[in-house]
Amino acid sequence: MSYKIKSRIWIESDNNVLLGEGRVHLLKAIEATGSLSKAAKSLNLSYKKAWQLLDSVNKSAKKPVTINSIGGKGGGGAQLTPYGKSLISAFDVINKNCWAFLDEQLAKIEVL
């Protein structure tokens, strides 16, 4: 018999979610595609849902997480700010360290 620990981590600011796994995936997709609409499409999200998630991150963050340009002849775009990139890195480290801790705790249970 093997055991698993299930957990989800998110960071809140004034009871609003700043970052969670879904928001981080969206930010990474924006970084990879240079566009909110392309990022949404790559994650099978509606543009409206992706926009709402990004808007909530930007409203909860201390500084802007993305720089957006309005569409037009060449189309719009979105890119992460250095602050946005640092938030992703911090979240990834926290998430990784949390899972390592949980694995250590689970190992204690499995030996019982």
DRENTI-410289 format. One record per residue (C-alpha): residue number from 1; residue in three letters; chain; x, y, z. Coordinates in nm, 3 decimals, decimal comma, padded with zeros to 5 digits. Example, Ala and Ser with C-alpha at 12.3 -4.5 7.8 and 13.67 -1.06 7.14 Angstrom:
1:Ala:A:01,230:-00,450:00,780
2:Ser:A:01,367:-00,106:00,714
END
This chain:
1:Met:A:00,000:00,000:00,000
2:Ser:A:00,133:00,344:-00,086
3:Tyr:A:00,016:00,679:00,045
4:Lys:A:-00,016:01,016:-00,121
5:Ile:A:-00,054:01,363:00,021
6:Lys:A:-00,279:01,592:-00,180
7:Ser:A:-00,228:01,964:-00,150
8:Arg:A:-00,267:02,290:-00,340
9:Ile:A:-00,081:02,606:-00,261
10:Trp:A:-00,183:02,961:-00,336
11:Ile:A:-00,073:03,301:-00,213
12:Glu:A:-00,334:03,553:-00,105
13:Ser:A:-00,326:03,927:-00,055
14:Asp:A:-00,611:04,080:00,147
15:Asn:A:-00,824:03,767:00,093
16:Asn:A:-00,773:03,782:-00,286
17:Val:A:-00,573:03,513:-00,461
18:Leu:A:-00,248:03,658:-00,595
19:Leu:A:-00,093:03,339:-00,727
20:Gly:A:-00,184:02,976:-00,755
21:Glu:A:-00,093:02,700:-00,993
22:Gly:A:-00,344:02,809:-01,259
23:Arg:A:-00,238:03,172:-01,252
24:Val:A:00,128:03,073:-01,271
25:His:A:00,055:02,850:-01,574
26:Leu:A:-00,116:03,147:-01,738
27:Leu:A:00,175:03,381:-01,667
28:Lys:A:00,422:03,126:-01,804
29:Ala:A:00,209:03,085:-02,117
30:Ile:A:00,200:03,465:-02,163
31:Glu:A:00,578:03,470:-02,136
32:Ala:A:00,608:03,189:-02,391
33:Thr:A:00,357:03,328:-02,643
34:Gly:A:00,381:03,705:-02,593
35:Ser:A:00,003:03,729:-02,599
36:Leu:A:-00,285:03,682:-02,356
37:Ser:A:-00,512:03,542:-02,628
38:Lys:A:-00,247:03,291:-02,744
39:Ala:A:-00,173:03,198:-02,383
40:Ala:A:-00,544:03,141:-02,316
41:Lys:A:-00,577:02,927:-02,628
42:Ser:A:-00,272:02,717:-02,532
43:Leu:A:-00,431:02,645:-02,193
44:Asn:A:-00,781:02,585:-02,332
45:Leu:A:-00,916:02,887:-02,144
46:Ser:A:-01,158:03,141:-02,280
47:Tyr:A:-01,003:03,481:-02,339
48:Lys:A:-01,248:03,628:-02,086
49:Lys:A:-01,142:03,381:-01,813
50:Ala:A:-00,773:03,440:-01,886
51:Trp:A:-00,826:03,816:-01,876
52:Gln:A:-01,010:03,788:-01,542
53:Leu:A:-00,728:03,579:-01,393
54:Leu:A:-00,461:03,818:-01,517
55:Asp:A:-00,659:04,119:-01,397
56:Ser:A:-00,695:03,967:-01,049
57:Val:A:-00,320:03,900:-01,032
58:Asn:A:-00,237:04,256:-01,138
59:Lys:A:-00,486:04,402:-00,886
60:Ser:A:-00,346:04,190:-00,599
61:Ala:A:00,022:04,241:-00,681
62:Lys:A:00,233:04,525:-00,542
63:Lys:A:00,350:04,617:-00,893
64:Pro:A:00,231:04,538:-01,247
65:Val:A:00,294:04,178:-01,347
66:Thr:A:00,246:04,230:-01,721
67:Ile:A:00,285:04,502:-01,978
68:Asn:A:00,000:04,492:-02,226
69:Ser:A:-00,019:04,657:-02,565
70:Ile:A:-00,349:04,721:-02,738
71:Gly:A:-00,432:04,527:-03,052
72:Gly:A:-00,433:04,690:-03,389
73:Lys:A:-00,296:04,624:-03,733
74:Gly:A:-00,013:04,410:-03,598
75:Gly:A:-00,214:04,278:-03,304
76:Gly:A:-00,161:04,345:-02,937
77:Gly:A:00,060:04,165:-02,699
78:Ala:A:00,151:04,099:-02,340
79:Gln:A:00,479:04,040:-02,171
80:Leu:A:00,582:03,980:-01,813
81:Thr:A:00,752:04,252:-01,616
82:Pro:A:01,067:04,166:-01,420
83:Tyr:A:00,842:04,170:-01,110
84:Gly:A:00,606:03,920:-01,275
85:Lys:A:00,898:03,691:-01,355
86:Ser:A:01,022:03,715:-00,995
87:Leu:A:00,675:03,621:-00,865
88:Ile:A:00,674:03,308:-01,082
89:Ser:A:01,022:03,210:-00,962
90:Ala:A:00,927:03,264:-00,598
91:Phe:A:00,606:03,062:-00,636
92:Asp:A:00,792:02,777:-00,808
93:Val:A:01,048:02,761:-00,525
94:Ile:A:00,779:02,770:-00,256
95:Asn:A:00,580:02,499:-00,435
96:Lys:A:00,885:02,276:-00,487
97:Asn:A:00,997:02,315:-00,125
98:Cys:A:00,648:02,244:00,003
99:Trp:A:00,628:01,919:-00,196
100:Ala:A:00,974:01,815:-00,073
101:Phe:A:00,860:01,877:00,286
102:Leu:A:00,537:01,683:00,233
103:Asp:A:00,729:01,390:00,080
104:Glu:A:00,956:01,383:00,388
105:Gln:A:00,653:01,377:00,617
106:Leu:A:00,486:01,105:00,412
107:Ala:A:00,799:00,890:00,439
108:Lys:A:00,758:00,902:00,819
109:Ile:A:00,405:00,763:00,787
110:Glu:A:00,501:00,490:00,541
111:Val:A:00,756:00,342:00,783
112:Leu:A:00,498:00,300:01,058
END
